Amino acid sequence: MPSPSPDSRFLALRFAAQEATDFGMKDDAVRRFAELRDLGTADAEIARELRVPDDVVAALVKADQAQALAHRIAAGEEPMYPAPDPEHRVLDTRSGSSVVPLAVLILVLAGTIVYALLR
């Protein structure tokens, strides 16, 4: 699966870093975070290498996961809204069907034609 656009991913991560550190994290550190995540580095190890608290890494991981989810939804790989649980599904319990209005229309047209012919 292709990863999200590097620009949009970087912007999402940089915004999360700015929020988590009050603009204390440099762009190079954000890029390094993305590299470490792509390599599968553990969160605690990322925090040690970047010299940031664990909660900052947690915020960046959350932003990265949200960006990846948004990319999968945009690519059509995942539904935007998951199907509801069976007990929350809405069932159409109206009486009749779409055949009834069609049958009535045909009867009215047939009646109009018969009336026109008998006149």
C-alpha positions in Angstrom: 0.0 0.0 0.0 1.5 3.4 -0.9 1.9 5.7 2.0 0.3 9.1 2.1 1.8 12.0 0.3 5.0 13.0 2.1 3.9 16.6 2.1 0.5 16.0 3.8 2.0 13.5 6.2 4.8 15.9 7.2 2.3 18.7 7.6 0.0 16.6 9.8 3.0 15.5 11.9 4.4 19.0 12.2 1.0 20.3 13.3 0.8 17.6 16.0 4.4 18.3 17.1 3.6 22.0 17.4 0.5 21.3 19.4 2.3 18.8 21.7 5.4 20.8 22.3 4.1 24.4 22.0 6.3 24.9 18.8 9.3 23.4 20.5 10.0 20.6 18.0 12.1 21.4 14.8 11.1 20.2 11.4 14.2 18.0 11.2 13.0 16.2 14.3 9.6 15.7 12.7 11.2 14.2 9.6 13.3 12.0 11.8 10.2 10.8 13.6 8.6 9.8 10.3 11.8 7.9 9.3 11.9 6.1 12.6 8.2 5.2 12.3 8.7 3.9 8.8 11.5 1.7 10.1 9.2 0.2 12.8 11.1 1.7 15.7 9.4 1.4 19.1 7.8 4.5 20.6 10.0 4.5 23.7 13.1 4.3 21.5 11.8 7.2 19.3 11.3 9.3 22.4 14.9 8.6 23.6 16.4 9.4 20.2 14.5 12.6 19.7 14.8 13.5 23.4 11.1 14.2 23.8 8.6 13.0 26.4 6.6 9.8 25.7 3.4 11.9 25.5 4.8 13.9 22.6 5.6 10.6 20.7 2.1 9.3 21.5 0.6 12.5 20.0 2.8 12.1 16.9 1.9 8.4 16.6 -1.8 9.3 16.9 -1.5 11.9 14.2 0.4 9.6 11.9 -2.2 6.9 12.3 -5.0 9.4 11.6 -3.2 10.5 8.5 -2.8 6.9 7.3 -6.5 6.2 7.9 -7.5 9.3 6.0 -5.3 8.2 3.1 -6.9 4.7 3.1 -10.4 6.3 3.1 -9.5 8.6 0.3 -8.0 5.7 -1.7 -11.2 3.7 -1.2 -9.4 1.0 0.7 -11.6 1.6 3.8 -15.1 2.8 4.2 -15.7 6.3 5.5 -18.4 5.1 7.8 -18.2 1.5 9.1 -21.4 -0.6 8.9 -23.5 -0.4 12.0 -23.8 -3.3 14.4 -26.8 -5.6 13.6 -28.8 -4.3 16.5 -28.4 -0.7 15.3 -29.3 -1.3 11.6 -32.3 0.4 10.2 -34.9 -1.8 8.6 -37.4 -0.7 6.0 -40.7 -2.0 7.4 -43.0 0.0 5.2 -46.0 -1.8 3.7 -46.1 -2.2 0.0 -43.3 -2.0 -2.5 -42.2 -0.1 -5.6 -44.5 -2.4 -7.6 -47.7 -1.0 -6.2 -47.3 2.6 -7.6 -46.3 1.1 -11.0 -49.4 -1.1 -11.1 -51.6 1.8 -10.2 -50.1 3.9 -13.0 -50.6 1.1 -15.5 -54.3 0.7 -14.4 -54.9 4.4 -14.7 -53.3 4.6 -18.2 -55.3 1.5 -19.3 -58.5 3.0 -18.0 -57.8 6.3 -19.8 -57.1 4.5 -23.1 -60.3 2.4 -22.7 -62.4 5.5 -21.9 -60.9 7.4 -24.9 -61.7 4.4 -27.2 -65.3 4.0 -26.0 -66.0 7.7 -26.4 
